[in-house]
Amino acid sequence: MVDDYDFHGTHPAAPRPDAVPVRWTPVQQRPGAARVRAYTCECLSLVFEQCMAGGQGFIRRYDRSVLPWGIAESPRVRVVDAIALWRQLMNGEAR
């Protein structure tokens, strides 16, 4: 057994110069809980979560470089479109 104490999660790629901007908006209180399907590593100051709620998908962004943390969400869209946005963020194609 290998002793591996480096338990890092996914790190998104740095945004490319031609990265598509995401329309981040403040979190709005909505009924029902969101399910987190994927997330980025907690060691970074900018953390993303891929979420689903009410049959829609969206990305939640936590900016932990400021206090209180800045929390914003992408528009709620079809799940397949939210998965595509997640891939874009992870590949540096969106910011």
C-alpha positions in Angstrom: 0.0 0.0 0.0 1.3 3.4 -1.0 1.3 6.2 1.6 -0.2 9.0 -0.3 -1.2 12.0 1.8 -1.8 14.3 -1.2 -5.6 14.3 -1.3 -6.2 17.0 -3.8 -9.4 17.1 -5.9 -9.9 18.5 -9.4 -8.1 21.7 -10.2 -9.6 23.7 -13.1 -7.3 24.8 -15.9 -6.4 28.5 -15.9 -8.8 30.5 -18.1 -7.5 30.9 -21.6 -7.4 34.4 -23.2 -10.4 33.5 -25.4 -12.4 32.0 -22.5 -16.1 32.7 -22.7 -17.4 34.9 -19.8 -20.1 33.3 -17.6 -22.9 35.5 -16.3 -22.4 35.0 -12.6 -25.2 36.3 -10.4 -25.7 36.4 -6.6 -27.3 33.3 -5.1 -31.1 33.6 -4.7 -33.0 31.7 -2.1 -35.1 29.0 -3.7 -37.2 26.2 -2.3 -35.5 22.8 -2.2 -31.9 21.8 -1.8 -29.4 21.7 -4.6 -27.4 18.4 -5.2 -23.7 18.8 -5.7 -22.5 16.5 -8.5 -18.9 17.6 -8.7 -16.6 20.1 -7.1 -13.1 21.5 -7.4 -10.3 21.2 -4.9 -10.7 23.0 -1.5 -7.0 24.1 -1.5 -7.8 26.9 -4.0 -9.3 30.3 -3.2 -11.8 29.9 -6.0 -14.0 26.8 -5.7 -16.7 25.6 -8.1 -19.6 23.2 -7.6 -21.6 21.5 -10.3 -25.2 21.5 -9.0 -28.6 20.2 -9.9 -32.0 21.4 -8.5 -35.5 21.2 -9.7 -34.5 19.4 -12.9 -32.0 22.1 -13.9 -28.3 22.4 -13.6 -26.0 25.3 -12.7 -22.5 26.0 -11.4 -21.9 27.6 -8.0 -18.8 29.7 -7.5 -17.2 30.4 -4.1 -14.6 33.2 -4.0 -12.8 32.7 -0.8 -10.2 35.4 -1.4 -12.6 37.9 0.2 -14.5 38.0 3.5 -17.3 37.3 3.6 -16.9 34.8 0.8 -18.4 35.8 -2.5 -20.9 33.2 -3.7 -22.4 33.4 -7.1 -24.2 31.1 -9.5 -24.4 30.6 -13.3 -27.8 30.7 -14.9 -30.0 27.7 -14.3 -30.2 25.7 -17.6 -30.9 22.2 -18.8 -28.7 19.6 -17.1 -26.8 18.8 -20.3 -25.9 22.4 -20.8 -24.7 22.8 -17.2 -22.5 19.7 -17.7 -21.1 21.4 -20.9 -20.4 24.6 -18.9 -18.7 22.5 -16.2 -16.4 21.0 -18.8 -15.6 24.4 -20.2 -14.7 25.8 -16.8 -12.5 22.8 -16.1 -10.7 23.1 -19.4 -10.2 26.9 -19.1 -12.6 27.6 -21.9 -15.0 29.7 -19.7 -14.3 32.1 -16.8 
